[in-house]
């Protein structure tokens, strides 16, 4: 059974994380994603822990794709890309503003080849403004979006970064959803369009509902940071860290019962959701003190019995044996004749009739150069000549397929 995006060809010029993850989601859902890289490979192939020439981070952002390695700066390489554009429904790049046009692959040039293509440009900060031409990395976006200030230290108020590239992941999800929406419109109208996604835009949109509500009403703005710095929702018990939270009145009452502090249920500081928000620092300090008196294996069952959202704070290695992860088969093992046993999270969205699946692992650089060139009309002799002149790269060892 094929995925929901079966027969959709996506030409992927992206590198690093946000773009590759977005196109990988489409590939998981059945799209044919052709990853076009320079002859030396994109930067992610040269970073992080790996095995037999395959970095783990690259592998986890590029599964289910085909790889062609082409020198786009050469006339012959540019012609290969133009032929691929002619047969693609979507083109995705994350070049800085103006770069694609200088390379000959701006929207106008691409649309002259394929008028109904969905042209996707991912940038850090948009196409105009003081930061538009700057390289975009996740920490810069965290700083500009307000996220680092949200994470500031309780005692010193020093801003902190989220220690994962959250802006990249948010952008990837935004991009994948936008592409599928544009594909839906294309089916109805037979017209393509230009999708512009900026990491800064995606991050602010993600943060706004929960982290910036007090900026919503024009003329009545309040600093969202006022009264916000207090204990977070990670609590130390006697033997390990846990989290527990109570938003509704019922959950707060359950928390109080679990902690044997029923007196707090009617405390006017905490009696309503608004009062608990206003007195969040005091509420969390009391909660922290009470939880610190108990072991996790004692208090977590009490919290669950009282319907309070709660869990142990797991280490990443503990995920491998966590019953909830195992029960839902979130992590899959695949065997590669090149890389051995590989663990990957399955596609998160579960489709009843058109399942998203891991069909093959991320490709070695140029693993599909020969077959892709053959599909767009190049003869074996022409391919050999292109390789001899360094225009393309073919990977001759086994592809890391299952």
N, C-alpha and C positions, 0 to 999 in steps of 0.2 A: 504494500500500500504506500502511495507516494504522499509527500508532505503537502501542506496547503499552498506552497509557492512553487510547486513542480512546474518546470518549463520556463520559469522566469530567469533570464540570464542577467547577472549583475557583474559589471566590470569594476573591480576594486583596486583603486590606486592608493588606498590609505596605508598608513604605517602607525606604529606604536600601539595604542590601546583603544581609544574611543571609536575610531573608524573600523578597525578590524573586528572589535566585539560586535558592533552593529551589523556588519555584513555576515559575521559568523551566525548571529541569530537567524538571519534570513537563510543562510545555508542549512542550519539545523532544520528549518521548516521547509526544506526541499528545493530552494533556489540553487541554480548553478552559479556559483560564485567563482570567478576567475581572478585570482590575485596577481596583479602585474607589479613586479618588483624590478629594481635595477640589477644589473649583473652581479653586484656584490651582496645583494639581499638588503632588506630594510633593517633599520637599526635594532629592532627587537630580536632579530636573529643573532645578535652579537651581545646580548645582555642576559643576565640571570643564570641560574643553575640549569644544567642540561644533561643530556645523555646522547652520545653518538651523533653529535652535530645538531641536535634538536633541543633548543632551550625550552624549559618548562613553560615560561610565560608566553612565548610565541605559540607553542602547541595549544595552549588553552584559549588563545584568541583567534585561531585560524583553522580549526577543524572543519571538515566537510568542504574544503575549498580545493580548487585546482591552482597550480602555480606555473606561471610563465615569467621568465627572467629576460627583460628586454632593455636595451639602451635607448631610451626615448629621446636622447639628445641627438641621435643619428637620424638622418632621413629615412633609412630603412626601418629603424625601430619605430619611428613615428607612424610610418605607413602600416606597420603591424597593428599598432593601437587603433588606427582609423578603421581598419578592417574589423577589429573586434567591436568597436563602437557601433558599426553598422548592424551588428546582430545582437546588440544588448538592449534590454529594456531599461536598465538603471546604470548610471555611472556615479561612483562615489569617490571623492578625493578629500584630503584634509591639508591641502597646500595653504600657505599664507596668501592673503588677498593679492591678486595680480600674478601670482606664479603660474597658475594654470594657463592664463591667457598668453603669457610670454612663452610657454612651452608649446602653444598651438592647440591647447585643449580647454580654452574658455568655453562658456556656454554657447556663444554664437558659433564658434568653430565646430563644436560637437553637434549642435542642433542642425547645422548645415549637412551633416552626415546622416543623422537620424532625428527627424523633426519631432517625433513623439517620445523621445527619451526623457526619463526622469533624471534630472541633473542635480546631484547633491553635493554641496560644498560645506564642509565642516571647518569652522575656524575657532580660534580661541575667544575672540572678543567681537566678532562681527567684521564687516568690511569697511567701516569708517570709525573715526574716533581716535583718541590719542594712543590707545593700545593696539590698534588694528594691525599694525605691521610687526608687532612683537611676537617672538616665539611664545607659545602657550604651553605651560606645564601645569599640572594639577595644583601645586602649592600656590601659584600666582592666582589661579581662579578661586581657590579657597580664600585667599586674602582679600580679593576684590569683591567677592560675593557676600562677605560678612560671616562666612562659616567659621573662619579662624577666631573671630571675636566671640561667636557663640560658644566655642570650645574653651574659652579663656580659663586660666587657672583660678580655682576658688580663692586661694589665699593671696596671690600676687596680682591677679587680674591680667596676667600676661596672656596674650592670644596664643592659641595652640592649633596645630593642624590635625585634622583627622588623619590617622596613620595608615590610610589606604587611599588610593586615588579615586575618591568618591566622585569628583567632577567628571572624570573620564567615564565612569560607569553610568552616571546619570545621563551624560551626553549620548552614550551608546544606546541606551533604552529609548531616549527621545528620538534619535535618528531612525532606529529600526521601526518604531511605531509610525513615524512620519512617512517613511518609504512605503509601508504597507497601505497607509491611507491614500497616498498618491497613486499607488498601483490600482486601488479600488476605483478612484476617480478616472484613471486612464481607461479602465475597462468600460466605464459608462460613457466617456466623452471622446475616447480615442486621442486624447491630447496629453502630452507630457507637461512638466512644469519644473521650475527651479526651486529646490528646497535649500534654504540657508539655515544652518544650525550652528549657533555659537555656544561654546562651553559655558561662558558666563551667563548667557540667557537661560540655559537649561538649569544651571545650579540655582540661580535666584528664583526661578519659577518653582523649583522643588522645595526650596526653603520657606517660601513666603507664607503658606497657610499656617504653619505651626510656629515658625521662628520670628515672624514679622507681622503678626496680626495687628499690632498697635500702630502700624504705619498705613493701615488700609483706609481709614476715614480722613479724607483731605481736610486740613484745618484743625484736626484734633489729634495730630500725631503725638505719640509718646515714645520715648526711647525704649525699645524692646528689652534693653539690658537692665532697666531699673528693677531692682529686687530679684534679679534672675540668678545671681551668683550664689550658689548654696551647694550643699551636698548633692551629687548627682544620684542616679538611680542604681548605682552599684554599691552594694552594702557588704560589709565584712561580718560574717558570722564567726564563730569560734574556730572553724576549721577551713572555710573557703569563702570566696565571694559569690554572692547571688544578686539577682535583681528581682524587684517586686514593685508593682505600681498599682495605684487605686485612683481611678478617675470618677466613676459614678458613686452615688451615695451607697449603693449596695456593696460595691467593692471596698469602699472605705470602712463600712461597718464590718465586712469580712476580715479586713486587715486588722482592725482593732480586736476582734474576737480571737484571731489567730495569735495575736501578741498578748492576749489576756489583759488588754487595756480598753475594756468596754466603756470606761469613763470618758474616753476621747470621742465617742460617737456623738454625744450631745454637746461637746465643747463648741462654743460659738465660733471659734477660730477655724473649725474644720467641718462645721455642720452642713455646708453647701459646697457645691463644686466651685463657685466663685470665691467663697471664703478660703477654701483650700488652696486655690491658685494664688490669692493675695498673700496667704501665709505659708507659701511653699517652703521657704527656708526653715521655719520652725517645724513644720510638719515632717520634713525630711530628717531634721536633726533628731526628733523624737523617734521616728521610725528606725533610724540608724542605731540609736542607743539601744533600743529594744531588741533589734535583730542581733546586735553584738553580744547579747547574753546567751545566745543559743547556737547549737550546731545546725549545719545545713540539713542534715538528714532528719533532724527533729522538726525544724520550722517549715521546710518546703512542703511536706505532707499536710501540715496544718493550713498553710496558705492555699494549697490546692483544694482541700476539703471545704474551705470557705470561699471558693471561686475567686481567688485573687490571682491575677496574672503574675506568674513568677517562674523562675528557672535558675539553675546554677549557671554561673559564668564559665563557660567551657574554654579550655585551651584549644588551639586549632588541632592539635594531635588527638584530643579527646573526641573530636567530631567523628573519627573513624569508627568508634565503638558506641556512639550515642544511639540509644534505641529508636528515637524518633527519626533519625537520619537513616538508620538501617531499615526500619519498617516501611518508609516511603521510597526506599531505593534511590535516594538522591544522588549517591555516588555510584558510578559504574566502573567496572574494570574491562579493559580491552587489551587484546594481545596483538602486538605488532611483530612481524618477522625481523624488523630492524631494531626497534626500540624496546622490545620485551613487553612486560606487563605495564599498562598505563592506567592511571585512575583519572576520571573526569566526572564533573557534575553533569547529570543528564540535562537536556533542555528543560527549563523550569515550567513552561506552559505545556499542559497535557491536552492534546487534541484527541477527541474520541474517534473521529473517522479518518483524519489525515495526520497521523502522528509525526511529530518532530523527533528525529533520531540522530544519533552519532553513527554515520555511515562509514566514515573514514577519518583517520587522524590528520593533523596538519601536514601539509606536503613539504618535502624537502625542496630547496630552492631549485626551480626549473624542472620539477618532476613531471610536469605536463607540457613543457614547452613544445616538444616534438608533436604530440597528438593535437594540441590546440592549433599549431601552425598548419598541420595537415588539414584540419577541419576548415580553415579559412583560405585554402587553396595553394599552399606552398608545397612544392615537390620535395622529395628527399634530398635531391641535389641542392636545391635552394636553401633548405634548412642547414645542410652541412656547410654551405658557403657563408651563411649568416653566422654560424657558430665559429667558423674559422676566423672571421673578421671581428669577433667579440661583440657582435650585435645582440646575440642571444646566448643563453646558457642552458645546457641540458644537463640534468642530473641522471647519471647512468646507473646508480645503485638502486636497490629495491626501494620503492615508495613505502613509507611506514603505514601500510594499510593493514587491516585486521586479517 
